[in-house]
Amino acid sequence: MPGAHETIQARLKRIRFLGNETHDKWQSSIAEHEEMIAALEKRDADALAEVLSRHLANAYERIEKLVP
């Protein structure tokens, strides 16, 4: 029987798939992750906080109508 972590990860995997079903959405998500990496490399906490906040808001917008 899977544990809580495995169950949550399986659900998140499905949500990620649903939220990035188009090429444009996928490219946007990749660009945000690249911004996160750049902010981490620069050790720029403010830039990282901004891109993480934006990424999470965008992710929510992409999936809010898809997840019951």
WOWOTA-V64045 format. One record per residue. N is the residue number from 0. RES is the residue in one letter. SS is DSSP state (A for helix, B for strand, O for the rest). D_LAST is the distance of its C-alpha to the last C-alpha in Angstrom with 2 decimals. Layout:
BEGIN
n->N res->RES ss->SS d_last->D_LAST
n->N res->RES ss->SS d_last->D_LAST
END
This chain:
BEGIN
n->0 res->M ss->O d_last->24.29
n->1 res->P ss->O d_last->22.24
n->2 res->G ss->O d_last->22.25
n->3 res->A ss->A d_last->19.64
n->4 res->H ss->A d_last->20.40
n->5 res->E ss->A d_last->20.03
n->6 res->T ss->A d_last->16.67
n->7 res->I ss->A d_last->15.31
n->8 res->Q ss->A d_last->17.18
n->9 res->A ss->A d_last->15.77
n->10 res->R ss->A d_last->12.13
n->11 res->L ss->A d_last->13.49
n->12 res->K ss->A d_last->15.50
n->13 res->R ss->A d_last->12.74
n->14 res->I ss->A d_last->11.01
n->15 res->R ss->A d_last->14.62
n->16 res->F ss->A d_last->15.28
n->17 res->L ss->A d_last->12.50
n->18 res->G ss->A d_last->13.48
n->19 res->N ss->O d_last->17.09
n->20 res->E ss->O d_last->17.29
n->21 res->T ss->O d_last->20.20
n->22 res->H ss->A d_last->23.58
n->23 res->D ss->A d_last->23.56
n->24 res->K ss->A d_last->20.35
n->25 res->W ss->A d_last->21.76
n->26 res->Q ss->A d_last->25.11
n->27 res->S ss->A d_last->23.79
n->28 res->S ss->A d_last->22.10
n->29 res->I ss->A d_last->25.37
n->30 res->A ss->A d_last->27.43
n->31 res->E ss->A d_last->25.60
n->32 res->H ss->A d_last->26.21
n->33 res->E ss->A d_last->29.81
n->34 res->E ss->A d_last->30.16
n->35 res->M ss->A d_last->29.01
n->36 res->I ss->A d_last->31.65
n->37 res->A ss->A d_last->34.28
n->38 res->A ss->A d_last->33.63
n->39 res->L ss->A d_last->33.88
n->40 res->E ss->A d_last->37.08
n->41 res->K ss->A d_last->38.54
n->42 res->R ss->O d_last->37.44
n->43 res->D ss->O d_last->36.16
n->44 res->A ss->A d_last->33.82
n->45 res->D ss->A d_last->33.28
n->46 res->A ss->A d_last->32.33
n->47 res->L ss->A d_last->29.99
n->48 res->A ss->A d_last->28.29
n->49 res->E ss->A d_last->27.92
n->50 res->V ss->A d_last->26.50
n->51 res->L ss->A d_last->24.06
n->52 res->S ss->A d_last->22.83
n->53 res->R ss->A d_last->22.61
n->54 res->H ss->A d_last->20.92
n->55 res->L ss->A d_last->18.12
n->56 res->A ss->A d_last->17.70
n->57 res->N ss->A d_last->17.78
n->58 res->A ss->A d_last->15.30
n->59 res->Y ss->A d_last->12.77
n->60 res->E ss->A d_last->13.65
n->61 res->R ss->A d_last->13.29
n->62 res->I ss->A d_last->9.72
n->63 res->E ss->O d_last->8.14
n->64 res->K ss->O d_last->7.37
n->65 res->L ss->O d_last->6.52
n->66 res->V ss->O d_last->3.81
n->67 res->P ss->O d_last->0.00
END
